[in-house]
């Protein structure tokens, strides 16, 4: 990451140094996951679409602890593996919007709320801000080479009422709370970085 771009990491000290934590990351570029893995203060395990686990990338992704998920169904195996990361006190990385898009946290899926409620782990919002709107990109979904990419960590917070309820209503309420907190962090990160 440091060879191809110029990452600037802000607020990494906000990530709890131990115990389970969920990093909720916006997703506008192909490099968002790798950029976070390369700049986070702790190893991060992401749920990654199963289509990425092909050829030489398969043993590499598994070797660095990434988790395969089938996005066409409720992949119970992937859910179990992700919860096991948190139960071991690890860091789970999630793109709450489910896939690459505008990276604005506008349309959250309920997966993040489920993991946060089920595990009780704090959520740390992360904004990865590149230069997608500028010309000069060799690959459309990537920022220009040697451009600055900002990775901004926010304050950790928990969702829910502490009861551990995972009803549809509790998931919906947690998703709304998460969207508000993540969107507010993204706005703060944009002000801080000038992006």
C-alpha positions in Angstrom: 0.0 0.0 0.0 2.8 2.4 0.9 4.5 1.7 -2.4 1.5 2.3 -4.6 -0.3 5.1 -2.6 0.5 7.5 0.2 -1.8 6.4 3.1 -2.3 8.9 5.9 -3.7 7.2 9.0 -5.6 9.3 11.5 -7.0 8.1 14.9 -5.7 4.6 14.9 -5.2 4.9 18.6 -9.0 4.8 18.9 -9.0 1.1 18.1 -9.1 -0.8 21.4 -5.7 -2.5 21.9 -7.3 -5.8 23.0 -10.6 -7.7 23.0 -13.1 -8.1 20.3 -13.8 -5.2 18.0 -15.7 -4.6 14.7 -14.3 -2.1 12.2 -17.2 -0.8 10.1 -15.6 0.6 6.8 -17.1 2.5 4.0 -16.4 0.9 0.6 -15.8 2.9 -2.6 -12.6 1.4 -3.9 -11.2 -2.1 -4.5 -8.3 -1.1 -2.2 -10.4 -0.2 0.9 -10.0 -3.6 2.5 -6.3 -4.1 1.7 -5.6 -0.5 2.7 -7.3 -1.0 6.1 -5.5 -4.4 6.6 -2.2 -2.6 5.9 -2.8 0.4 8.2 -4.9 -0.9 11.1 -3.0 -1.3 14.5 -4.3 -4.9 14.8 -4.8 -7.8 12.3 -8.2 -7.5 10.6 -10.4 -10.4 9.4 -12.8 -9.5 6.6 -15.8 -11.3 5.2 -14.9 -11.5 1.5 -17.1 -12.7 -1.3 -16.3 -16.3 -2.2 -15.7 -15.3 -5.9 -12.4 -13.7 -4.7 -11.1 -17.1 -3.4 -9.8 -18.4 -6.7 -6.4 -19.3 -8.1 -3.4 -18.0 -6.2 -5.5 -15.5 -4.3 -7.3 -18.3 -2.5 -4.3 -19.6 -0.3 -3.1 -16.0 0.1 -6.5 -14.8 1.5 -6.9 -17.8 3.7 -3.3 -17.4 4.9 -3.9 -13.9 6.1 -7.0 -14.9 7.9 -9.7 -13.6 5.6 -13.2 -15.3 5.7 -15.0 -16.6 2.6 -18.7 -15.7 2.4 -21.4 -16.7 -0.1 -23.4 -13.5 -0.6 -26.2 -15.3 -2.4 -27.6 -16.9 0.7 -27.5 -16.6 4.5 -24.0 -18.3 4.8 -24.2 -19.8 8.3 -20.6 -21.1 8.1 -19.3 -17.6 7.4 -21.4 -16.2 10.2 -20.0 -18.8 12.6 -16.4 -18.1 11.5 -16.9 -14.4 11.9 -18.4 -14.8 15.4 -15.4 -17.0 16.3 -13.0 -14.2 15.4 -14.8 -12.0 17.9 -15.1 -14.7 20.5 -11.3 -15.1 20.4 -10.9 -11.3 21.0 -10.0 -10.6 17.3 -10.9 -7.8 14.9 -13.7 -8.3 12.4 -13.8 -5.9 9.4 -17.2 -5.3 7.8 -18.3 -3.3 4.8 -21.8 -2.5 6.2 -23.2 -1.6 2.8 -22.4 -5.2 1.6 -20.6 -4.3 -1.5 -18.6 -1.5 -3.2 -20.6 1.6 -4.0 -20.6 5.3 -3.2 -19.0 4.6 0.2 -21.4 6.9 2.0 -23.1 4.5 4.4 -26.4 5.4 2.9 -27.8 1.8 2.6 -26.7 -0.4 5.4 -27.5 -4.1 5.6 -28.4 -5.7 8.9 -25.2 -7.9 9.1 -23.2 -5.3 11.0 -26.1 -4.9 13.5 -26.3 -8.6 13.9 -22.6 -9.1 14.7 -22.6 -6.1 17.0 -25.6 -7.2 19.0 -24.7 -10.9 19.0 -21.1 -10.3 20.2 -21.5 -7.1 22.2 -18.2 -6.0 20.6 -17.6 -2.2 20.2 -17.9 -0.9 16.7 -15.2 1.5 15.4 -16.2 3.5 12.3 -13.6 3.8 9.6 -13.6 6.1 6.7 -11.3 5.4 3.8 -11.2 8.5 1.6 -9.4 8.3 -1.7 -9.6 10.3 -4.8 -12.2 8.5 -6.9 -13.6 11.7 -8.3 -10.3 12.9 -9.9 -9.0 12.0 -13.3 -5.8 10.0 -13.9 -6.8 6.6 -12.7 -5.3 3.7 -14.6 -8.0 1.4 -13.2 -11.4 2.9 -12.8 -12.1 1.6 -9.3 -8.7 2.6 -7.9 -7.4 6.0 -6.9 -4.4 7.3 -9.0 -1.1 5.8 -8.1 1.0 7.7 -5.5 -2.1 9.7 -4.5 -2.9 10.2 -0.9 -5.5 7.9 0.7 -6.8 8.8 4.1 -7.8 6.1 6.7 -9.7 7.8 9.5 -10.7 5.8 12.6 -13.5 7.0 14.8 -14.4 6.5 18.5 -15.7 3.0 19.4 -19.3 2.6 20.5 -21.7 -0.2 21.2 -25.3 -0.6 19.9 -28.4 -2.0 21.5 -29.7 -1.8 25.0 -27.3 -4.3 26.5 -29.9 -7.1 26.6 -28.4 -9.0 23.7 -31.8 -9.1 21.9 -31.6 -10.0 18.3 -35.2 -9.6 17.3 -36.1 -8.0 14.0 -37.0 -4.8 15.9 -33.7 -4.8 17.8 -31.8 -5.3 14.5 -33.7 -2.5 12.8 -33.1 -0.1 15.7 -29.4 -1.0 15.8 -29.1 -0.6 12.0 -30.6 3.0 12.3 -28.2 3.8 15.2 -25.2 2.4 13.2 -26.1 4.4 10.1 -26.4 7.6 12.1 -23.0 7.1 13.8 -21.2 5.9 10.7 -22.6 8.8 8.6 -21.6 11.3 11.3 -18.1 9.9 11.4 -17.8 10.0 7.6 -18.8 13.7 7.7 -16.3 14.4 10.4 -13.6 12.5 8.5 -14.3 14.6 5.4 -14.0 17.8 7.3 -10.8 16.7 9.0 -9.1 15.6 5.7 -10.7 18.3 3.4 -12.1 15.6 1.1 
